[in-house]
């Protein structure tokens, strides 16, 4: 299920759904790359991995994206910068995750982070919820995928997005758990985050039960596609299962797993989803290390280890460079949904090359979608899974491409060393020797980068969310056992300051 869509290259809603179907259909075809015999992924390094000081810089610049470009009055975070754009609900969820990290790292004071967080949650809570085509921010507790940066209302024909709402709520619940002081501001953060979560009617979104739909539009109704795995939708189902007000039944997890595909790609045995963002988004907030549902227990793995293998497979794919793209090697890799240079097919060195603008790039045994465009967030968002290869990749890309790729807010969305055509571009620019470079930073890139680096360094987000009763309940109802989930309280009380009475009547 491809949720990532950006403001310059917005994929029309039905086209995005068609991409989803294309991924599923392509799963019946064999991948075109040669895959070596299975091999074991090395254990995480016990020693100090080089690049720790660089991670300080990466985290702070990614934090600066959310702090500087979000509206301090409303908390609305733009989909991208530096291009003018609308707000992305998913980006707001990542912003709410970034603010506590900034407080922990000393980028801003705790009080400043709390004030920004509360302004964001207040705005979202009071924003109009209505089935009208215009004038509302959402309906049934869900929010539209994109909101107008000035008004906070639905932007254009964007859909009421279940997954983007889930990413927003995950950020809100992390903020709820982090801001635990007995102050008026932090108490209101906890109450408002709780009310936002309790308001969402997950059962209403089960248009074809038991699965949950991708979205709904006031002008055309429910989308005819549902969330089935494996993809970024895990966080959505855990939140829907853990809801104290509108919980879905535990049969949704079996339906989600029904389309899982386990196989081998470049020596790694794992559950496939070609773009790396699908492995990263849910694990920003949920610590899947050592906890297993029935599927992963049967395969002797867990979702964290699965993502680790997917990361190694992508690195090996780039190192082999069977597609013959420029720049690919063991330290320059990473395919995920991202911008791209241009929609065209050209002949380069006697070989036809198909380039794209926005595309859900990825590589696995189910499908390969690769036009030579690398997205640094693919490696950055995988730092927690495989720091021993992800950190050197970030260092190498920075060293090789300098300010073309790493500047004001850290890493730009994407670059393509193969594309050097002198054409008028939709976005970005071409360096005649180094290729195409995006000129924008995306909130849904910056979020996984700062969050997963912090999880690698301190485990902050995972530690806070492991105490969240809704996450614990959702995981247990999905059938997760073992590890830390077995040690969590059997019937956890509501978090302090989370009374729904604080915002009754909505």
C-alpha positions as CSV (number, residue, x, y, z in Angstrom):
1,X,0.0,0.0,0.0
2,X,1.7,3.2,-1.1
3,X,0.9,6.1,1.1
4,X,3.8,8.4,0.4
5,X,2.8,11.2,-2.0
6,X,4.5,14.6,-2.2
7,X,3.3,18.0,-3.1
8,X,5.2,18.5,-6.3
9,X,4.5,15.1,-7.8
10,X,1.2,14.3,-6.2
11,X,-0.1,11.0,-7.4
12,X,-3.8,11.2,-8.1
13,X,-5.8,9.2,-5.5
14,X,-6.9,6.5,-7.9
15,X,-3.5,6.3,-9.5
16,X,-2.0,5.7,-6.1
17,X,-4.4,2.9,-5.5
18,X,-3.4,1.5,-8.9
19,X,0.2,1.5,-7.8
20,X,-0.9,-0.6,-4.8
21,X,-2.6,-3.1,-7.2
22,X,0.5,-3.1,-9.4
23,X,2.7,-4.1,-6.5
24,X,0.4,-7.0,-5.7
25,X,0.1,-8.1,-9.3
26,X,3.8,-8.0,-9.8
27,X,4.2,-10.3,-6.8
28,X,3.2,-13.2,-9.1
29,X,6.3,-12.5,-11.3
30,X,9.8,-13.5,-10.6
31,X,12.3,-10.7,-9.8
32,X,14.6,-10.1,-12.7
33,X,17.8,-10.0,-10.6
34,X,19.9,-13.0,-9.8
35,X,19.7,-13.8,-6.1
36,X,22.6,-15.6,-4.4
37,X,22.1,-18.4,-1.9
38,X,20.7,-17.4,1.5
39,X,23.3,-16.0,4.0
40,X,23.1,-14.8,7.6
41,X,22.9,-11.1,8.3
42,X,25.8,-10.2,10.6
43,X,24.9,-9.4,14.2
44,X,24.8,-5.7,15.2
45,X,28.2,-4.4,16.0
46,X,29.1,-4.4,19.7
47,X,31.7,-1.7,19.2
48,X,31.4,2.0,18.5
49,X,30.4,2.6,15.0
50,X,32.1,5.6,13.3
51,X,30.0,8.6,12.5
52,X,28.5,9.4,15.9
53,X,29.4,13.1,15.7
54,X,27.8,13.3,12.2
55,X,24.6,11.8,13.6
56,X,24.4,14.8,16.0
57,X,24.4,17.1,12.9
58,X,21.9,15.0,11.0
59,X,19.5,14.8,13.9
60,X,19.7,18.6,14.6
61,X,19.2,19.5,11.0
62,X,16.2,17.2,10.6
63,X,14.8,18.6,13.9
64,X,15.2,22.1,12.5
65,X,13.0,21.2,9.5
66,X,10.1,20.6,11.9
67,X,10.8,23.4,14.2
68,X,11.4,26.1,11.6
69,X,9.0,25.3,8.8
70,X,6.0,24.3,11.0
71,X,3.5,27.0,11.8
72,X,4.1,27.8,15.5
73,X,0.5,29.0,15.9
74,X,-1.3,25.9,14.5
75,X,1.5,23.3,14.4
76,X,0.7,22.5,10.8
77,X,3.8,21.0,9.2
78,X,4.3,21.4,5.4
79,X,4.7,18.4,3.3
80,X,8.0,19.7,2.0
81,X,10.4,22.7,1.9
82,X,11.7,24.8,0.3
83,X,8.9,24.7,-2.3
84,X,5.5,26.3,-1.3
85,X,3.2,23.5,-0.2
86,X,0.3,22.3,1.9
87,X,0.5,20.5,5.2
88,X,0.8,16.7,5.5
89,X,-0.9,15.0,8.3
90,X,1.8,12.3,8.4
91,X,4.5,15.0,8.6
92,X,2.7,16.5,11.7
93,X,2.9,13.1,13.3
94,X,6.6,13.0,12.7
95,X,6.9,16.6,14.0
96,X,5.1,15.6,17.3
97,X,7.7,12.9,17.5
98,X,10.6,15.2,16.8
99,X,9.8,17.8,19.5
100,X,10.5,15.6,22.5
101,X,13.7,14.5,20.8
102,X,14.7,18.1,20.5
103,X,14.0,18.6,24.2
104,X,16.1,15.6,25.1
105,X,19.0,16.6,22.9
106,X,18.9,20.3,24.0
107,X,18.0,21.8,20.7
108,X,15.1,23.6,22.4
109,X,14.0,23.7,26.0
110,X,11.4,21.2,27.3
111,X,9.0,24.1,27.9
112,X,9.3,25.3,24.3
113,X,8.8,21.8,23.0
114,X,5.8,21.3,25.2
115,X,4.2,24.6,24.1
116,X,4.7,23.8,20.4
117,X,3.3,20.3,21.0
118,X,0.2,21.7,22.8
119,X,-0.4,24.3,20.1
120,X,-0.4,21.5,17.5
121,X,-2.7,19.2,19.4
122,X,-5.2,22.0,20.3
123,X,-5.5,23.0,16.7
124,X,-6.1,19.5,15.6
125,X,-8.7,18.9,18.3
126,X,-10.7,22.0,17.6
127,X,-10.4,21.8,13.8
128,X,-13.8,21.1,12.2
129,X,-14.9,17.5,11.7
130,X,-17.6,17.2,9.0
131,X,-18.6,15.1,6.0
132,X,-18.8,18.3,3.9
133,X,-16.6,18.5,0.8
134,X,-15.0,21.7,2.0
135,X,-14.4,23.6,5.2
136,X,-13.4,20.7,7.4
137,X,-10.1,19.1,8.5
138,X,-11.5,15.6,8.8
139,X,-14.4,13.4,9.7
140,X,-15.1,10.6,12.2
141,X,-11.9,11.5,14.0
142,X,-9.8,10.9,10.8
143,X,-8.0,13.7,9.0
144,X,-7.5,14.5,5.4
145,X,-4.2,13.5,3.9
146,X,-3.3,17.2,3.1
147,X,-4.5,20.3,4.8
148,X,-4.3,24.0,3.7
149,X,-1.3,25.5,5.5
150,X,-3.3,28.7,6.2
151,X,-6.7,27.4,7.2
152,X,-6.1,23.8,8.3
153,X,-9.0,22.7,6.1
154,X,-9.0,19.9,3.4
155,X,-6.6,20.7,0.6
156,X,-8.0,20.1,-2.9
157,X,-9.4,16.6,-3.5
158,X,-7.2,14.8,-0.9
159,X,-8.7,11.8,0.8
160,X,-9.6,11.2,4.4
161,X,-6.5,9.0,5.0
162,X,-6.6,6.2,7.6
163,X,-2.8,5.6,7.5
164,X,-1.8,9.2,7.6
165,X,-4.2,9.7,10.6
166,X,-2.5,6.7,12.2
167,X,1.0,8.2,11.8
168,X,-0.4,11.5,13.3
169,X,-1.9,9.7,16.3
170,X,1.3,7.7,16.9
171,X,3.2,11.0,17.2
172,X,0.5,12.3,19.5
173,X,0.6,9.3,21.8
174,X,4.4,9.5,21.9
175,X,4.1,13.1,23.0
176,X,1.5,12.1,25.6
177,X,3.9,9.6,27.1
178,X,6.9,11.8,27.0
179,X,5.4,14.9,28.6
180,X,4.6,13.4,31.9
181,X,5.1,16.3,34.3
182,X,2.3,17.6,36.5
183,X,2.2,21.0,34.9
184,X,-0.9,22.6,33.2
185,X,0.7,22.5,29.8
186,X,1.9,18.9,30.0
187,X,-1.3,17.7,31.6
188,X,-3.3,19.3,28.7
189,X,-1.0,17.6,26.2
190,X,-1.8,14.2,27.7
191,X,-5.6,14.9,27.8
192,X,-5.8,16.3,24.3
193,X,-3.7,13.5,22.7
194,X,-5.9,11.0,24.4
195,X,-9.1,12.7,23.2
196,X,-7.8,12.8,19.6
197,X,-7.1,9.1,19.7
198,X,-10.4,8.1,21.4
199,X,-12.4,10.1,18.8
200,X,-11.3,8.0,15.8
201,X,-14.0,5.6,14.7
202,X,-12.0,2.7,13.3
203,X,-15.1,0.5,12.8
204,X,-16.6,3.1,10.5
205,X,-13.6,2.7,8.3
206,X,-14.2,-1.1,7.8
207,X,-16.1,-0.7,4.6
208,X,-15.3,-4.3,3.7
209,X,-14.9,-5.9,7.1
210,X,-12.7,-7.0,8.7
211,X,-10.1,-4.9,6.8
212,X,-9.8,-1.2,7.2
213,X,-10.1,1.0,4.1
214,X,-7.3,3.1,2.7
215,X,-9.5,6.2,2.8
216,X,-12.7,8.0,2.1
217,X,-13.8,11.0,0.2
218,X,-16.9,13.2,0.7
219,X,-17.5,13.3,-3.0
220,X,-17.0,9.6,-3.9
221,X,-17.2,7.6,-0.6
222,X,-14.9,4.8,0.5
223,X,-11.9,3.8,-1.6
224,X,-12.3,0.3,-3.0
225,X,-9.0,-0.8,-1.5
226,X,-8.1,-2.0,2.0
227,X,-5.0,-2.3,4.2
228,X,-3.5,-5.7,3.7
229,X,0.2,-6.5,4.4
230,X,3.0,-6.4,4.5
231,X,3.5,-2.6,4.5
232,X,3.4,0.5,6.7
233,X,-0.1,-0.4,7.8
234,X,1.0,-2.3,10.9
235,X,0.8,0.9,13.1
236,X,-2.8,1.5,11.8
237,X,-4.0,-1.9,12.9
238,X,-2.3,-1.8,16.3
239,X,-3.9,1.5,17.0
240,X,-7.3,0.3,15.8
241,X,-7.0,-2.9,17.9
242,X,-6.0,-0.9,21.0
243,X,-8.7,1.7,20.9
244,X,-10.7,2.0,24.1
245,X,-13.7,3.5,22.3
246,X,-14.0,2.1,18.7
247,X,-11.7,-1.0,18.6
248,X,-11.9,-3.4,15.7
249,X,-12.0,-7.2,16.2
250,X,-8.8,-9.3,16.4
251,X,-9.7,-10.9,13.1
252,X,-8.3,-7.9,11.3
253,X,-4.7,-9.0,11.9
254,X,-5.3,-12.3,10.2
255,X,-6.8,-10.5,7.2
256,X,-3.8,-8.1,7.1
257,X,-1.4,-11.1,7.1
258,X,-3.3,-13.0,4.4
259,X,-1.3,-11.5,1.5
260,X,2.2,-11.8,3.2
261,X,4.9,-13.2,0.9
262,X,8.1,-14.7,2.3
263,X,11.0,-15.3,0.0
264,X,14.7,-14.7,-0.8
265,X,16.4,-11.7,-2.3
266,X,20.2,-11.2,-2.5
267,X,20.8,-13.8,0.1
268,X,18.2,-12.7,2.6
269,X,15.1,-14.6,3.7
270,X,12.4,-12.2,4.7
271,X,8.8,-10.9,4.4
272,X,8.9,-8.5,1.4
273,X,7.8,-5.0,0.8
274,X,10.0,-3.4,-1.9
275,X,10.2,0.3,-0.7
276,X,12.1,0.6,2.6
277,X,9.6,3.1,4.1
278,X,7.2,0.2,4.5
279,X,9.7,-1.4,6.9
280,X,10.4,1.8,8.8
281,X,7.2,3.8,9.5
282,X,5.5,1.5,12.1
283,X,8.8,0.8,13.8
284,X,9.5,4.4,14.4
285,X,7.0,4.0,17.4
286,X,6.8,0.3,18.0
287,X,9.7,-1.8,19.3
288,X,9.3,-5.1,17.5
289,X,12.5,-6.5,18.8
290,X,11.9,-9.9,20.3
291,X,8.1,-9.8,20.2
292,X,6.3,-12.0,17.6
293,X,2.9,-12.7,16.2
294,X,2.1,-16.2,14.9
295,X,3.5,-15.5,11.5
296,X,6.9,-14.4,12.6
297,X,7.0,-17.1,15.3
298,X,6.5,-19.7,12.6
299,X,9.3,-18.2,10.5
300,X,11.7,-17.9,13.5
301,X,12.0,-14.2,13.2
302,X,10.5,-10.9,14.3
303,X,9.6,-7.7,12.4
304,X,12.7,-5.9,13.5
305,X,15.0,-8.7,12.2
306,X,12.8,-8.8,9.1
307,X,13.5,-5.1,8.4
308,X,17.2,-5.6,9.1
309,X,17.3,-8.3,6.4
310,X,15.4,-6.1,4.0
311,X,18.0,-3.3,4.5
312,X,20.9,-5.7,3.9
313,X,19.2,-7.0,0.7
314,X,18.9,-3.5,-0.7
315,X,22.5,-2.8,0.1
316,X,23.5,-6.0,-1.7
317,X,21.3,-5.2,-4.6
318,X,23.0,-1.8,-5.0
319,X,26.5,-3.3,-4.6
320,X,25.7,-5.8,-7.4
321,X,24.2,-3.0,-9.5
322,X,22.7,-5.4,-12.0
323,X,20.8,-2.5,-13.5
324,X,24.0,-0.6,-14.4
325,X,23.0,2.7,-12.8
326,X,25.7,5.2,-12.0
327,X,26.8,5.7,-8.4
328,X,25.5,2.5,-6.9
329,X,27.9,0.6,-4.6
330,X,28.1,-0.8,-1.0
331,X,27.9,2.7,0.5
332,X,25.5,4.4,-1.9
333,X,22.2,2.7,-1.8
334,X,18.5,3.1,-0.8
335,X,15.3,2.7,-2.7
336,X,12.0,4.0,-1.4
337,X,9.1,6.2,-2.5
338,X,10.6,9.5,-3.5
339,X,10.8,12.3,-6.1
340,X,12.7,11.7,-9.3
341,X,14.2,13.8,-12.1
342,X,11.9,13.5,-15.1
343,X,9.3,11.3,-16.8
344,X,11.0,10.2,-20.0
345,X,12.8,7.3,-21.7
346,X,16.2,8.0,-23.3
347,X,19.0,6.0,-24.7
348,X,22.3,6.2,-22.7
349,X,25.4,4.3,-23.8
350,X,23.2,2.3,-26.1
351,X,20.7,1.3,-23.4
352,X,17.1,2.6,-23.1
353,X,16.6,4.2,-19.7
354,X,13.2,4.9,-18.2
355,X,13.2,7.8,-15.6
356,X,10.3,8.9,-13.5
357,X,9.4,11.9,-11.3
358,X,7.6,10.6,-8.1
359,X,7.6,6.9,-7.8
360,X,7.4,4.2,-5.2
361,X,10.9,2.8,-5.9
362,X,11.9,-0.4,-4.3
363,X,13.6,-3.8,-4.7
364,X,12.7,-7.2,-3.4
365,X,11.9,-10.7,-4.8
366,X,8.3,-9.5,-5.5
367,X,9.2,-6.5,-7.7
368,X,12.0,-4.2,-8.7
369,X,11.2,-0.5,-9.5
370,X,14.5,1.3,-10.0
371,X,15.4,4.2,-12.3
372,X,18.7,5.1,-10.7
373,X,17.2,7.4,-8.1
374,X,18.5,7.0,-4.5
375,X,16.7,8.4,-1.5
376,X,18.9,9.1,1.6
377,X,16.0,8.5,3.9
378,X,16.1,4.8,2.9
379,X,19.4,4.5,4.7
380,X,18.7,7.1,7.3
381,X,15.4,5.5,8.4
382,X,17.2,2.2,8.6
383,X,19.9,3.3,11.1
384,X,18.2,1.5,13.9
385,X,18.0,-1.8,12.0
386,X,21.5,-1.9,10.6
387,X,23.7,0.9,11.9
388,X,26.9,-0.8,10.7
389,X,25.9,-0.3,7.0
390,X,23.4,2.6,7.2
391,X,25.7,5.1,9.0
392,X,28.6,4.5,6.6
393,X,26.1,5.0,3.7
394,X,25.1,8.4,5.0
395,X,28.7,9.4,5.6
396,X,29.7,8.3,2.1
397,X,26.8,10.0,0.3
398,X,27.6,13.3,2.2
399,X,31.3,13.0,1.4
400,X,30.7,12.2,-2.3
401,X,28.0,14.8,-3.1
402,X,28.5,17.5,-0.4
403,X,26.1,20.4,-0.4
404,X,24.2,19.0,-3.4
405,X,22.7,16.4,-1.1
406,X,23.2,17.6,2.5
407,X,22.4,21.2,3.5
408,X,20.0,23.3,5.5
409,X,17.7,20.6,6.8
410,X,20.0,17.7,6.3
411,X,19.5,15.3,3.4
412,X,17.3,16.3,0.4
413,X,14.7,13.8,-0.7
414,X,16.5,12.1,-3.5
415,X,19.2,12.2,-6.2
416,X,20.1,10.4,-9.4
417,X,23.7,10.2,-10.6
418,X,22.7,8.7,-14.0
419,X,20.4,11.6,-15.0
420,X,22.4,14.4,-16.6
421,X,20.0,15.5,-19.3
422,X,19.8,19.3,-20.0
423,X,16.0,19.6,-19.8
424,X,13.6,21.8,-18.0
425,X,12.7,20.0,-14.8
426,X,9.6,19.9,-12.6
427,X,11.9,20.2,-9.6
428,X,15.5,20.0,-8.5
429,X,18.5,20.6,-10.6
430,X,21.1,18.8,-12.7
431,X,24.8,18.9,-12.1
432,X,26.4,18.0,-15.4
433,X,29.0,15.8,-13.8
434,X,27.2,14.4,-10.7
435,X,23.6,14.1,-11.9
436,X,20.2,15.2,-10.7
437,X,19.6,16.5,-7.2
438,X,16.2,17.3,-5.6
439,X,16.0,20.8,-4.1
440,X,13.3,19.9,-1.5
441,X,13.3,18.3,1.9
442,X,10.2,16.2,2.8
443,X,8.7,15.8,6.2
444,X,8.1,12.1,5.7
445,X,11.8,11.7,5.1
446,X,13.0,13.9,7.9
447,X,10.8,12.1,10.4
448,X,12.1,8.6,10.0
449,X,15.7,9.9,9.9
450,X,15.6,11.7,13.2
451,X,13.4,9.1,14.9
452,X,15.3,6.0,13.9
453,X,18.7,7.6,14.7
454,X,17.4,8.5,18.1
455,X,16.0,5.0,18.6
456,X,19.4,3.6,17.7
457,X,21.2,6.0,20.0
458,X,18.9,6.0,23.1
459,X,15.8,4.0,22.4
460,X,13.8,7.0,23.5
461,X,10.6,6.6,21.4
462,X,10.5,2.8,21.9
463,X,10.9,3.1,25.6
464,X,8.1,5.6,25.9
465,X,5.7,3.7,23.7
466,X,6.4,0.4,25.4
467,X,4.6,1.9,28.4
468,X,1.6,3.1,26.4
469,X,-1.5,0.9,27.3
470,X,-3.1,1.3,23.9
471,X,0.0,0.0,22.1
472,X,0.3,-2.9,24.5
473,X,-3.4,-3.7,24.1
474,X,-3.3,-3.5,20.3
475,X,-0.2,-5.7,20.1
476,X,-1.7,-8.3,22.4
477,X,-5.0,-8.4,20.5
478,X,-3.0,-8.9,17.3
479,X,-1.4,-12.0,18.9
480,X,2.0,-10.7,19.8
481,X,3.8,-12.5,22.6
482,X,7.3,-12.9,24.1
483,X,9.9,-10.3,25.0
484,X,8.9,-7.0,26.5
485,X,5.2,-7.5,25.7
486,X,5.0,-10.3,28.2
487,X,6.4,-8.1,30.9
488,X,3.9,-5.2,30.4
489,X,1.0,-4.8,32.9
490,X,-1.9,-7.1,32.1
491,X,-4.5,-4.4,32.6
492,X,-2.7,-1.1,32.4
493,X,-4.5,2.0,33.8
494,X,-5.2,5.0,31.6
495,X,-2.2,7.3,31.3
496,X,-2.1,10.3,33.7
497,X,-4.2,13.2,32.6
498,X,-5.9,11.2,29.8
499,X,-9.5,11.6,30.9
500,X,-11.8,11.8,27.9
501,X,-14.0,14.1,30.1
502,X,-11.4,16.8,29.5
503,X,-12.9,17.2,26.0
504,X,-16.3,15.8,26.4
505,X,-19.0,16.4,23.8
506,X,-17.0,16.1,20.7
